[in-house]
Amino acid sequence: MEDVDDNWYSIEITFSTEKFYRRCGSISIFNKYLTNSKMGLNGVSNREWYSRLDASGFYFFNETNEILEIRYLMDTKRKMSMTEFKARVFKICPFIEIDISYKDYYKYEKLFSKDIFAVYNSGMVLFGNLKKPKAEIDKDAELPF
C-alpha cells in the first residue's frame, strides 16, 4: 500500500442485521445499489458517482443475528467526499455506525484484526480492477484425455 499514489480508504459500516435484510435483501444487492443504481443524491445517480471514482478494492462482511458489518478497502482515482459516501449509504439503508479513514494504516490493519470467532456468516468480494481475469481457453489445444 505504501507505493500507491491514489486515494485509498478503509471503511467499516455497521447495520442492524434485521433492518439491513428488510431494506436490501442481500449484501450483493446493497453493493449494487451503492455502485450501480439510478438512486441518487444531489442530482447525481450512484452509478454516475461511482463511475467517476473509478474504484477498485474489496469488501468483506461479518454477520451475527444482531449486527452486520461490511468493511471496504478501496482505492479511487478521484478523492471521495466522505460525507457524500455516508449520505449515499444511509439513503440505501440507515446504519448504526460508519467509520471512514483516508490513507490510515492503523485503520487498515484494524479492518483485518477484528475478532471473527463470534461470526455466523462471513465472506469477501473483489470489485473493480481487482476482479480475477477470466481464463483464456485455447480452442485448438488437445484434450488431456
N, C-alpha and C positions, 0 to 999 in steps of 0.2 A: 504493500500500500504506500510506502514511503516514496516510491518513484512516480506515483500517479499525480499528474498536474491538474486533473479535472476536479470537479466538486464531488465529494463523497459524503454520504450521510449514514448515520446509524439511527434507525427509527424503531421505536417499540410502542405498540398500540395495545391497550388492554380494553377488552369489551366484556360485557356480561354475556356468557355463552348463550343463554336463552334468548335474550334480545337480539343478539347477532344473527342467530339462525332464523328467527322470525322475520327479520328485515332482509337478510341476504340469501339465505338458503344454503350457501356453502362458501368456503374461503376463496375458491377459484372465481365464483360469481362476484364476490366482493372486489377481488382484484380486477376483474373485467370492468366493473362499474367505475373503479378508480382510474383505470388506464385507457379504456376504450368505449366509453359511453357518451351519449349525447347529453347526459345530465351535465349541467354547467354551473358556473359561478361567474358573476360579473360579465355575462355575455360570452364567455369562452367555455366551450364544451370540455369535458375531461379528456376526450380523445385528442383535441387540438392542443390542450395544455400539456399533456403527457408527451405528445409527439415533439413539441418544442424542446422539452427537456432532454430528449434523446438518452433515456436512462437505460442502464444495464445493471445487473446485480442479481440478487436472490432474496427470497423471503422464506422464512420458516415459521412454524407455528407450534404452540403448546396449548393443550386444551384440557381443562378439567370440567366437572359438572357446573361449576360456578363461573370460571374465568377462562377467557380465550385470549391468548397473546399472539400477535403477529409481529414478527421482527423483520425489518428490511435492512439490508446493506446495499446501498445503491450509489452508483456513480452517474453523474449527469454532465452533459456538455455545457449546459447553462446553469447558473446558480438558481436554486429553487427558493421561493418565498416559503418559509416555514409556517407562517400564519395562513397562507393560502392552502398549503397542504393540509393543515389541521381542519380548515373550514370545509374542504372537499371531502375529507374522511368523515367528518361529523355529519355532513349532509346525507351521506350514504347510510351511516349507522352511528348514532351517538356513542361515544367511547367513555370509559371510566377515566382513563388516563392516557396521555400520549407524551412521549419523550423523543425529541428530535435533536440530534447532535451533528454538528458540521465539523468534519475533519478532526474528530476527537478520538484518539487511540484508546483512551481509558474506556469510553462508552462502547467502542467497537469490541474490545476484549470482553467487556461485561455481557454483551449480547450472547457470547458463546459459553459463558461460565455459569449461566443460570442453572439452578437445581432442576433437573428433569426427572427425578425419581418419582414424583407425585403425578406425573403426566399420564393421562389416559390415551391420548392420541397426539401424534406429532408428525411433522413432515417438512420437506424443503422443496422449493420450486425455483428453478432458474428462469430469468427473463432477459430480454434484450439480446445483446451480443454474447452473453454467457451461455445461451442455449446450446446444447450439443448439436453439432452439424450432422445432417443426415449422411449416412454411409453411402458411398458411391458403389454401385454394383456394375461389375464388368460382365455384360451380357454375353460376350464371346468366350468367356473363360470356361474350361472344362469343369464338370461337376466332380467332386472328390469321390463319388461312389458309383 
